[in-house]
Amino acid sequence: MRRPRDRRRPHPERGSATVEFALLLPLLLVLTLGMIQVGLLSRERLLVEAAARAGARAAAIQGDPAEVEAAVSAAAPALDPATTTVSIARDGARGAPVSVQVGYDDDVRVPLVGWLVGSAIHLSAEATMRQEFG
């Protein structure tokens, strides 16, 4: 014979899934936002590398530092010029290497991630080519 259910007795596991979800939700949120910030930083890193290559190419074919900086900013228009630094190192005349280093201070734009990694991250890239003039 089947025993009828006692509706007055509470189940000890009732609501445990809700409590577990409430405990894991902040962790999942921070992990998801962290992955978004890593994606944004990867994009910025690729832009900095492309800007360094474009700057090295411009420095290899001409000696004007203003033209090199213009090539850097044209190669990566999404980078903030106020936080972008460009340095040029020449070793000699024609056939000698010329290096361009581009530095960029990228702000952490994703909320709740800044307290993990700080408010800004410095990205830099360097490219070297042979001078074609001189």
Beta strands, then each sheet from edge to edge (+ up, - down):
strand 1: 84-90
strand 2: 97-107
strand 3: 120-130
sheet 1: 1+ 2- 3+
end
